[in-house]
Structure formats: C-alpha cells, structure tokens
Amino acid sequence: MATQSDLRRLALALPGTSEAPHVDRRAFKVHRIYATLAADGATANLKFTPDEQSLKCMVAPEVFAPLDNAWGRQGWTTLTLAAATEADLAAALAMALPTPLPSQAANASQLCRDWRAIRIGVGRWVYPVPPRRT
C-alpha cells in the first residue's frame, strides 16, 4: 500500500521535479505538471500518453482508471494509492515524467548553424558572423 508521503518522496527524487500548489491539489512538475496529489491523499492523477494509459488501466484496473472527462481522453489517469504498491507508484511516476525539453543553448547553437539572428534578452539580437574563407 502506497501513501501520499511515498508519492511525494518518489516524485521529488526524480530529476528536476518540483512541488507546487495547484487548485486544491499538490502538483509535481518538470516544465509541466505530470502528477497531482488529491487534498485527501487517497488518489493521485498522472499524465500518461493515451497508449500508456490504456496499458496501465488494462494491467491493473484496481490501481489505475482514466479520468472520465476530456482530461482522461488526453491521458490523465487516477491512481488509487491504497491499491498501489510502492513499486507500482515508482514505475508510474517514471512513466509520467516528461521527456526533457531542448535547452536554450542547443536552440541558440542550432540558430547559429542556420545563420539566423539570435535573440538574447529583451530587445537584444546577435547576428552570427560567417566563418572566414581561406
């Protein structure tokens, strides 16, 4: 049986995760929210892809259930903590963790390679200098 303290501990152990209030719940996010914990601590909502959601709900219907609204059709899934093991919870959080976004440095580097202007800060533009031909 998993608890809300298990969810908080496991979620905050994932790289880049922070906790913040979200409406009447606690949200865990990395660039975007991927898990929320209900105020009563009995359930959590996790963001899966629709394929991941159908797999989880098929394999463990007593633990996972899709939300019965438009959020559920987007992959948001309710996890019942009392029915889940700590291993179920850890695997579900790892699956829901968003993939990393490209860093700003990588975007700037790509723009340099494409010979476009790079915006740095408000109103500041840098134009890459083409390489000298020898």
C-alpha positions as CSV (number, residue, x, y, z in Angstrom):
1,M,0.0,0.0,0.0
2,A,1.5,3.3,-1.1
3,T,0.9,6.6,0.8
4,Q,1.0,10.2,0.0
5,S,4.4,10.6,1.6
6,D,5.7,7.8,-0.7
7,L,4.4,9.7,-3.7
8,R,5.9,12.9,-2.5
9,R,9.3,11.2,-1.8
10,L,9.4,9.3,-5.0
11,A,8.3,12.2,-7.2
12,L,10.8,14.7,-5.7
13,A,13.6,12.1,-6.2
14,L,13.0,12.3,-10.0
15,P,15.4,14.7,-11.7
16,G,14.1,18.3,-12.0
17,T,10.9,17.7,-10.1
18,S,9.4,20.5,-8.0
19,E,6.2,20.6,-5.9
20,A,3.7,23.4,-6.0
21,P,0.1,24.0,-5.1
22,H,-2.4,23.5,-8.0
23,V,-6.1,24.4,-7.3
24,D,-7.0,22.1,-4.4
25,R,-4.2,19.6,-5.1
26,R,-0.4,19.4,-4.8
27,A,1.3,19.3,-8.3
28,F,4.6,17.8,-9.2
29,K,6.2,19.2,-12.4
30,V,9.2,19.3,-14.6
31,H,8.5,22.2,-17.1
32,R,4.8,21.0,-17.0
33,I,2.7,19.1,-14.5
34,Y,2.9,15.4,-14.7
35,A,1.3,14.3,-11.4
36,T,-1.1,15.8,-8.9
37,L,-1.9,14.6,-5.4
38,A,-5.5,14.9,-4.0
39,A,-6.0,17.0,-0.9
40,D,-7.2,13.9,1.0
41,G,-4.1,12.0,-0.1
42,A,-6.1,9.0,-1.3
43,T,-5.6,9.4,-5.0
44,A,-3.1,10.9,-7.5
45,N,-3.6,11.9,-11.1
46,L,-0.8,11.1,-13.6
47,K,-0.3,12.3,-17.1
48,F,0.4,9.3,-19.5
49,T,0.1,9.1,-23.2
50,P,-3.2,7.5,-24.3
51,D,-1.4,4.3,-25.1
52,E,0.4,4.1,-21.7
53,Q,-2.9,4.9,-20.0
54,S,-4.8,2.1,-21.7
55,L,-1.9,-0.3,-20.9
56,K,-1.9,0.7,-17.2
57,C,-5.7,0.5,-16.9
58,M,-5.8,-2.9,-18.6
59,V,-3.0,-4.5,-16.5
60,A,-4.0,-3.1,-13.1
61,P,-7.7,-1.8,-13.2
62,E,-7.9,-1.8,-9.4
63,V,-5.0,0.7,-9.3
64,F,-5.4,2.8,-12.5
65,A,-8.5,4.4,-14.0
66,P,-8.8,7.1,-16.7
67,L,-10.4,10.3,-15.7
68,D,-14.0,10.4,-17.0
69,N,-13.7,13.7,-18.8
70,A,-11.7,15.4,-21.6
71,W,-8.6,15.3,-19.4
72,G,-8.9,11.5,-19.3
73,R,-9.0,11.3,-23.1
74,Q,-5.7,13.2,-23.1
75,G,-4.1,10.5,-20.9
76,W,-4.7,11.8,-17.3
77,T,-5.2,8.7,-15.1
78,T,-6.3,8.3,-11.5
79,L,-4.0,6.2,-9.3
80,T,-5.6,4.8,-6.1
81,L,-2.8,4.9,-3.5
82,A,-4.4,2.3,-1.2
83,A,-4.4,-0.3,-4.0
84,A,-0.9,0.5,-5.4
85,T,2.4,-0.8,-4.2
86,E,5.4,1.4,-3.9
87,A,6.9,-0.3,-7.0
88,D,3.6,0.5,-8.9
89,L,3.9,4.1,-7.8
90,A,7.6,4.4,-8.7
91,A,7.0,2.9,-12.2
92,A,4.0,5.1,-12.8
93,L,5.8,8.3,-11.8
94,A,8.8,7.4,-14.0
95,M,6.5,6.7,-16.9
96,A,4.6,10.0,-16.4
97,L,7.8,12.1,-16.1
98,P,8.0,14.4,-19.1
99,T,10.8,14.0,-21.6
100,P,13.3,16.8,-21.3
101,L,12.9,19.9,-23.5
102,P,15.8,21.0,-25.6
103,S,18.0,23.5,-23.8
104,Q,18.1,27.1,-24.8
105,A,21.8,26.7,-25.5
106,A,21.0,23.9,-28.0
107,N,18.4,26.1,-29.7
108,A,20.9,29.0,-29.9
109,S,23.5,26.7,-31.4
110,Q,21.1,25.5,-34.0
111,L,20.2,29.0,-34.9
112,C,23.9,29.9,-35.4
113,R,24.3,26.9,-37.7
114,D,21.2,28.2,-39.7
115,W,22.7,31.7,-39.9
116,R,19.7,33.4,-38.3
117,A,19.7,36.1,-35.7
118,I,19.6,35.0,-32.1
119,R,17.5,37.0,-29.6
120,I,19.1,37.2,-26.2
121,G,17.2,39.2,-23.6
122,V,14.7,41.9,-24.3
123,G,15.4,43.7,-27.5
124,R,18.9,42.3,-27.9
125,W,19.8,40.5,-31.1
126,V,23.1,38.8,-32.0
127,Y,23.9,38.1,-35.6
128,P,26.3,35.2,-36.2
129,V,29.4,36.1,-38.1
130,P,30.0,33.7,-41.1
131,P,33.3,31.8,-41.0
132,R,36.2,33.3,-43.0
133,R,37.1,31.6,-46.1
134,T,40.8,30.8,-46.5
